[in-house]
Amino acid sequence: MPLNNEQKKQYKSIGHDLKPVLIVAGNGLNEGVIAELERALADHELIKVEIRSEDREERAAAIAGLCKAGRAELVQTIGKKALIYRKNPQPNKQLSNIHRFK
């Protein structure tokens, strides 16, 4: 289910102070990056990722690939950073950024 504008606003506010937990560099979307994405989304639900590419189209493609691979939704993208969300049906309240910062 897509996020509504109110949810996006709330998640952007939470994501403002988050540090990137995933950095995609020269190797692109390999198995290690996808595995770390899965772990981070399962633990935190809302994560910030950094794409280290100078080309806008490459960054946009990498972000779209991350969202597709992680079955997640893009909340916001600013420059080389993106905020990605995937709901966890059984979140850990100590790890989930949504529950920790509400």
N, C-alpha and C positions, 0 to 999 in steps of 0.2 A: 504494500500500500504506500503510495507516494506521501511524502511529508507535506503538511499544509504550511502556509506562510507563518503562522504563529509558532509552530514547532521549529521551523528553520531559523526564525529570529532567536528563539531560546537557545538552540544549538550553536548558533554563531556566537552568542554571548558566552557560552561555556567554552567554546573552542578558541576564543580570543587568547586566553592565557596558556593554552596547551602547547607543549613542545612537540615537534615532529617525532613520532615513534617509528616511522618507516621512511627510509631515504632510498629513492630509486635513482641510481647513477648510470654509468656507461653501459652496464650489462643489460639494462632494461628489465622487463618482467620475466625473470627466470623462476625456477621452482623454489628457490630459497626465499625470494621476495614474496611469492604467493603464499608460502607456508607461514611466513612471519605476518603477512596481512591477515590470514585466517586466525592466527593466535591473538593478534592485537584486537581484531574486531570481536572475537569471542570474549575476551577479557574486558575490554573498555567500551565497546559499542560505538563510541564516537572517538575518532582518531584524526590526527593531523599528519599528513604525509608531505614530503618534500620531493619534488622532481627536479633533478639537477640536469636540466637540458636548456640550452639557450633558445631553441626553436619552439615557437608557440604551438605549432601543429603537433610536434612530437610530444610536448607536455600534455596537450589535450588528448592525444591518442593514448598516452600512458595512463592518464587519469581515468579515461573511459574504460581501458583495459582492466585497471584495478577494480573499478566498480563492478564490472561484469564478472571478473574472476572471484570477487569476494561477495557477490550477490548483495551489494551495498548500494546506497544512494548518495549521490554527491550533494552536500549541503552548500558548499561555497568553495570558490577558487579565487585566490589572490596571488598573482605573480607565479612563483614556483611552488606555492603551498596550496594544498587542498584539504578540505574538511570532509570526511567520509563517515557515514552512519549506517550501521546495520543493527536492528533490534535483536537482542538475545532473549529468548523465551524464559530463560532462567538465569538472570544476571547475578553476578557476585557484587553485592552492594558495596564492598570495600574496594573493588577494582573499577567498576563501571563509572565512567566520567559523568554519565547522565544522573546517576543516583548520588554520587559524591558532591556534585555542585548544584543540585536543585535547591 
